[in-house]
Amino acid sequence: NIEARDIKFKEGYQEITLSTEKTDSSDTPALIANLKSVNLEDFMPLIITDPEIKGMMTGKAIIRQPLDAADIRFTGRADSFYLNKTKIGSMTLGVTGNLGTGVVNFKGRSDNPDYQFDLNGSYNSKDSTGQYLDARFTGERIDLSVLQPYLSSVFSTVSGTAHSNLRLTGEGKDSYLTGTVDVDSGSLEVGYTRCR
């Protein structure tokens, strides 16, 4: 068993507090981690390097059976969220996962003026069929400048807004993106010729 009460890790404005408590009828207490203004830039490169993700995470993680096949639940908020140097703003996040089954479910919501979208889906690291990822992205308003880092080898400027209903499935080179995107006032400038 693990037992803890108010163990704090603090660096400037960042804080992580660990405790254990009974959260259900089992005898094993759950490990509770409360995060306050934790800098995503400190640990996201260990998980994912492209796209570059920055921001401040505040929320609560509940880890059941931490010494066995851990069941993890996280709810929280990311403030000053950046994706490849593009400021998205604030997002609400929810993640559930089980290390035994390898299934992680996630959802997110952004209600910022230039980025209004919902993201939800699942990832299965132990799926034998190769369909590891199934993510749905519904965008009510997306500033297309967020695509600039991916299109900069051809286009020097990308602007406009879009709304979308997209689904990404598969993994790596075997990924499939399907759905629709409606672009409003879209503009591309070819870098070499400067033609808009």
C-alpha positions in Angstrom: 0.0 0.0 0.0 0.9 3.6 -0.5 0.0 6.2 2.2 0.6 9.9 1.8 -0.7 13.1 3.2 0.0 16.6 1.8 3.4 15.9 0.2 4.1 19.1 -1.8 6.6 19.7 -4.6 6.9 23.4 -5.2 8.9 25.5 -7.7 8.0 29.1 -7.9 4.3 29.3 -8.8 4.1 25.6 -9.7 2.9 23.1 -7.2 2.1 19.4 -7.1 0.4 18.0 -3.9 0.2 14.2 -3.3 -2.1 12.4 -0.9 -3.9 9.1 -0.6 -7.6 8.6 0.2 -10.3 6.0 -0.2 -12.4 6.8 -3.3 -14.5 3.6 -3.6 -15.3 0.4 -1.7 -11.9 -1.2 -2.3 -9.3 -1.5 0.5 -6.6 0.1 -1.5 -6.5 3.9 -1.3 -6.1 5.9 -4.4 -3.2 8.3 -5.0 -4.4 11.9 -5.5 -2.2 14.4 -7.3 -3.4 18.0 -7.3 -1.6 20.2 -9.9 -1.4 23.9 -9.7 0.1 26.0 -12.6 2.4 23.2 -13.7 4.4 24.1 -16.7 3.7 21.7 -19.6 6.9 22.7 -21.3 8.9 20.9 -18.5 7.5 17.4 -19.2 5.7 17.4 -22.6 8.9 16.9 -24.6 9.3 13.5 -22.9 5.9 12.5 -24.3 5.6 14.3 -27.6 8.0 16.7 -29.4 5.9 17.6 -32.5 3.8 19.6 -32.2 5.5 21.8 -29.5 3.1 22.2 -26.6 3.3 24.9 -23.9 1.0 26.1 -21.2 0.1 25.9 -17.5 -1.8 22.9 -16.2 -4.1 23.0 -13.2 -6.2 20.0 -12.2 -6.6 16.8 -10.3 -5.4 13.2 -11.1 -6.8 10.2 -9.3 -4.7 7.0 -9.6 -6.3 3.8 -8.4 -4.1 0.7 -7.9 -0.9 2.7 -8.4 1.4 -0.3 -7.8 -0.5 -2.6 -10.1 -2.5 -2.0 -13.4 -3.1 1.6 -12.6 -6.4 3.3 -13.5 -5.9 7.0 -14.0 -8.4 9.8 -14.2 -7.5 13.4 -14.8 -9.7 16.6 -15.1 -8.2 20.0 -15.4 -7.6 23.2 -17.3 -4.6 24.4 -19.4 -4.1 28.1 -19.4 -2.0 30.1 -21.9 -2.0 27.0 -24.1 0.3 27.2 -27.1 0.6 24.8 -30.1 3.7 25.4 -32.1 4.0 29.1 -31.0 0.4 29.8 -31.8 -1.6 30.8 -28.8 -4.8 28.8 -28.5 -5.8 30.2 -25.0 -7.5 28.2 -22.3 -8.7 24.6 -22.6 -10.6 22.2 -20.4 -9.2 18.6 -20.4 -10.3 15.2 -19.3 -8.3 11.9 -19.5 -9.0 8.4 -18.3 -6.6 5.6 -18.8 -5.7 2.1 -17.7 -2.1 0.8 -17.8 -3.3 -2.8 -17.8 -5.5 -2.5 -20.9 -3.5 0.2 -22.6 -6.7 2.3 -23.3 -6.6 6.0 -22.9 -9.8 8.1 -23.5 -9.5 11.9 -23.8 -11.6 15.0 -24.4 -10.9 18.7 -24.6 -12.8 21.9 -25.2 -11.6 25.4 -26.2 -13.9 28.4 -26.1 -11.5 31.1 -27.1 -12.4 33.8 -29.7 -10.2 32.4 -32.5 -10.2 28.7 -31.5 -13.6 27.2 -30.6 -13.5 23.4 -30.8 -14.1 20.0 -29.2 -11.7 17.1 -29.3 -12.4 13.6 -28.0 -11.2 10.1 -28.7 -9.2 7.2 -27.5 -5.8 5.7 -27.9 -5.0 2.0 -27.4 -1.3 1.2 -27.0 -2.1 -2.6 -26.9 -4.4 -2.9 -29.9 -3.2 -5.8 -32.2 -5.2 -4.5 -35.2 -3.0 -1.4 -35.6 -6.0 1.0 -35.0 -4.3 2.6 -32.1 -5.9 6.1 -32.4 -9.5 7.2 -32.9 -9.9 11.0 -32.5 -12.7 13.3 -33.5 -12.2 17.0 -33.9 -15.2 19.4 -34.2 -14.2 23.0 -34.8 -16.8 25.8 -34.7 -14.1 28.4 -35.4 -10.4 27.8 -36.1 -7.9 30.4 -37.1 -6.0 28.9 -40.1 -2.7 30.5 -39.1 -2.3 27.5 -36.8 -1.3 25.6 -40.0 1.5 27.9 -40.9 4.3 25.8 -39.4 3.2 22.8 -41.4 2.8 24.7 -44.7 5.7 27.1 -44.5 7.9 25.3 -47.0 5.4 26.3 -49.8 3.2 29.1 -48.4 4.6 32.2 -46.6 1.2 33.2 -45.3 -1.8 31.2 -44.3 -4.9 33.1 -43.1 -8.7 32.8 -42.7 -11.1 30.8 -40.5 -12.6 27.4 -40.8 -15.1 25.1 -39.1 -14.7 21.4 -39.4 -15.8 17.9 -38.5 -12.8 15.6 -38.8 -11.8 12.1 -37.6 -8.2 10.8 -37.4 -7.8 7.0 -37.1 -4.8 4.6 -37.3 -1.2 5.1 -36.3 1.9 6.7 -37.9 2.1 6.2 -41.7 -1.1 4.2 -41.6 -3.2 7.2 -40.3 -6.4 8.3 -42.0 -8.0 11.7 -41.8 -11.6 12.0 -43.0 -14.3 14.6 -42.7 -15.2 18.1 -43.9 -13.7 21.5 -43.5 -15.4 24.7 -44.6 -13.1 27.7 -45.1 -14.2 31.3 -44.8 -12.0 34.1 -46.2 -9.1 31.8 -46.7 -5.9 33.1 -48.1 -2.5 31.5 -49.1 0.5 33.3 -50.3 3.0 31.2 -52.3 6.4 31.9 -50.8 8.5 31.8 -54.0 6.3 33.9 -56.3 4.5 36.0 -53.6 1.2 35.3 -55.4 -1.8 35.3 -53.0 
